[in-house]
Amino acid sequence: MRIVLLGAPGSGKGTQAQRLVERAGIPQISTGDLLRAAVARGSELGRQAREAMEGGRLVDDALVLGMIRERLGEPDTRRGFILDGFPRNLAQAHALERLLEALQQPLDAVVQLEVDSRELVRRISGRRTCADCGRVFNMLTSAPAAGELCPKTAAPHRLTQRPDDNEATVAERLRVYDGKTRPLIDFYRARGLLRVIDAEGHVDEVTRRLARALGAPLRAPRGAKRRARKDAGARPTHHKPTRKRAARQSPGKSARRKRAVARKVRAVGRGKSRRATPAARRGRLKGRPR
Ligand code: ADP
């Protein structure tokens, strides 16, 4: 599955992409994350990108395209990928189309996540990211559960706020989205790739809408159902049978035959020993003519 998630800042592209990674087992490629990592490393690319990012403007196309070309060349993308935050303008969309044509890996779908602009601002102000595992939370809608631990450090998540999630930068990012990224909706609609989903409401519900839009029944991550039941305070139900237990409950033909033979052998053994008990002997003798 090769997909693009399209949506304004705060529309939940990153959160939904992370959920797709868990359920579909394909990598998320977020240009925002790649750029932030370059800034944190202090690389030349990071140095060049930093100013635009802090101002809420788009980073130079050549830099972003170089980064994407390199990332799509990595072997884990052979089974598919989720592009999150790329492309962000028409030049990038055309360049992506050419690149994927050359790789013979055309896109399967572009999903636009629709969210009202007031809700976008509310979401961005509550957004926090774990500095260790990178998971995105929202303190207003999806804060970490009580006692939840970071899978990387086994300590509570270290929540940080992105430097560009401040009011002035957010306003500029929303303007950039309207002016430069929104035209991609028509670009992909014309190619028959566009699916639009309502991205407001509970994140699980949005994931379900996304799965429906992709026509992919996405499996829940391991242990998710049990965790959800626990969160809801329900008593644990029986676990799914292990393969061994399942085999015992529903044995194959040869296993059934083996067990039937074993039963017969035991019955014969019991018969012998019963005959051998004094009571049995008495019974037998009783019936016998003296
Ligand atoms: P959001 O979607 O919430 O704005 P991102 O993490 O996707 O957050 O992007 C953060 C910043 O990184 C953007 O404001 C922009 O400066 C830069 N950026 C990310 N992706 C691109 C891109 N494809 N082209 C240019 N700049 C980008």
Residues whose N, C-alpha, C, O or C-beta is under 5 A from the ligand:
A	BS01	ADP	A8 P9 G10 T31 G32 D33 L35 A52 M53 G56 R57 L58 V59 V64 D84 G85 F86 P87 R88 R173
